[in-house]
Amino acid sequence: MQQRTERVIVETDRYRIVGNITLPRDGYRSRLSDFLNAPDRDFIALTEVSVDPLGGVADTMASVERDFVAVARQHIVFAMPAGDLGEADGDPPLGT
């Protein structure tokens, strides 16, 4: 199966996580929404990740860079392609 990498923004109650997700190039589960709603997946794997705290956590933690992060699907509040915010063009993410 051919795959593609898409830069995404995922938020939990406490963190904004920006990273790469690997999706099928075409067909079944090739859309981000299909991938996230798959009932057989409890964790979402992201690579080349930046984790930024939100709210009160921001006072105790600085931004963290990691090669890999697994995010529990049940904790995801929302997710979207990072390109929608212009991040792929080098623009800073929202809130910076």
Residue pairs with C-beta under 8 A, 6 or more apart in sequence:
1 24
1 25
2 24
2 25
2 26
3 22
3 23
3 24
3 25
4 22
4 23
4 24
4 25
5 20
5 21
5 22
5 23
5 47
6 20
6 21
6 23
6 32
6 81
7 18
7 19
7 20
7 81
7 82
7 83
7 87
7 88
8 18
8 19
8 20
8 21
8 32
8 46
8 79
8 80
8 81
8 82
9 16
9 17
9 18
9 79
9 80
9 81
9 82
9 85
9 87
9 93
10 16
10 17
10 18
10 19
10 44
10 46
10 71
10 76
10 78
10 79
11 17
11 54
11 76
11 77
11 78
11 79
12 71
12 75
12 76
12 77
13 54
13 75
13 77
14 53
14 54
14 55
14 57
15 51
15 52
15 53
15 54
15 57
16 51
16 52
16 54
16 93
16 95
17 46
17 49
17 50
17 51
17 52
17 69
17 71
18 49
18 50
18 52
18 82
18 87
18 93
19 46
19 47
19 48
19 49
19 50
19 69
20 46
20 47
20 48
20 49
21 32
21 35
21 44
21 45
21 46
22 45
22 47
23 29
23 30
23 31
23 32
23 35
24 30
28 34
29 35
29 38
32 79
32 80
32 81
35 41
35 44
36 44
36 73
36 76
36 79
41 73
42 72
42 73
42 74
43 70
43 71
43 72
43 73
44 70
44 71
44 73
44 76
45 68
45 69
45 70
46 68
46 69
46 70
46 71
47 67
47 68
48 67
49 65
49 66
49 67
49 68
49 69
50 63
50 64
50 65
51 63
51 64
51 65
51 66
51 69
52 58
52 63
52 95
53 60
53 61
53 62
53 63
82 88
82 93
85 91
85 93
85 94
87 93
